[in-house]
Amino acid sequence: MHRSLRFVLALLAVSLCTVTAPQSARADDALTLIAGNPTPGFFDTLELVADGAGFYKAEHLNVTKEYSTNQSTATQLVASGKADVLTTTVEPVLSGYEKGIRLQFFLSRQPHYSYVLAVLAGSPIRDLSGFAGATLGEGNFGSTGEVAAESMLAGAGVKRGDYSFVPIGVGAQGLSAIASKRVDGVIFPVLEIVRDSVAGNLTFRTWRHPILKDIGNVGFAATPDTLRVKADVLQRFSRAIVKAAVFVRTNPEAAARLYLVGSGQKATPEAVRDTAHMYRLLRDDLLAADPADKRIGAISGKNLELYSRYMVDYGFAHEVAPASALATDRFIAFANDFDRPAFVRYAAAFH
């Protein structure tokens, strides 16, 4: 064979090997989340669904979620680089700002402010002015729900000295205080109200803050350095979470099973039924209220700055944190960039 022909054939063989040789699988990128609660809770649903349904794996992520004894400890771990992402309410980030801790939200976990004023449906209190002389239960003394309660009642002409707060705990303890009418009303996260309504077969009358109601105060935050260095990882994480939100909205029963198993609970038919029922009751307070929305998970820095001002006005913080330091939407477009109709069909058929 002519030397030049052998050379051409050799090049062709190398080219064919290069094209047809199997490519090595892409390694999963590691990401560590930490929560300010000691065990998985209801609002860890998105992470547990993203893990259990394989959305992390589809984004080539190896996500580890750890749980801390309190939000202050969890905040410090993320600020010091010992964890990547903090899952938290807004308040520790706002209070940390004045201490020099810089964390920025990049994804919301809920679209509305958590706290609502509530009374039992049979209560004589029918409007905000009726809270004059009332005893208001709260989860623990000095909870940030007092910000909402005080500003709402002040707008109705009810002064701070006209009512009192008393800690009653949450869960079964709080439910007992409400059902036995040891308090006239509560300032509770809407999740607790829904949980108590299901567990105690109770009906509530509720009031949302007229200004804060559209400020989601729970989300995912990271340091500016992590947002920069792990931008590609965080945008894929954000997409997995947005998919989980659409999944919960589309198929509450499947989401309930994934949540229960992921949080170490038994997925009995009764537990799945009750959890799915809570998802439906909370549908407007969870992400993806509109599954077609292309801004699912967006969190507004301007809104958080407004809330920061309320925190200062009512003595829960001393310095207003600026919008630019509090939130970014740099990952939102990527997070929402997937075939929504096809995914909804997939989620609806998931068992």
PETAHU-V428357 format. One record per helix or strand. SS is the DSSP state (H for helix, E for strand). FROM is the first residue (numbers start at 0). TO is the last residue. If there is no record, write none. Layout:
{{SS:FROM:TO} {SS:FROM:TO}}
This chain:
{{H:2:19} {E:28:34} {H:41:51} {H:54:57} {E:60:66} {H:70:78} {E:84:88} {H:90:96} {E:103:107} {E:114:119} {H:127:130} {E:134:137} {H:144:154} {H:159:161} {E:163:166} {H:170:178} {E:184:188} {H:189:198} {E:203:206} {H:211:213} {E:217:221} {H:223:228} {H:230:249} {H:251:261} {H:268:280} {H:282:284} {H:300:312} {H:322:325} {E:326:326} {H:331:334} {H:339:348}}
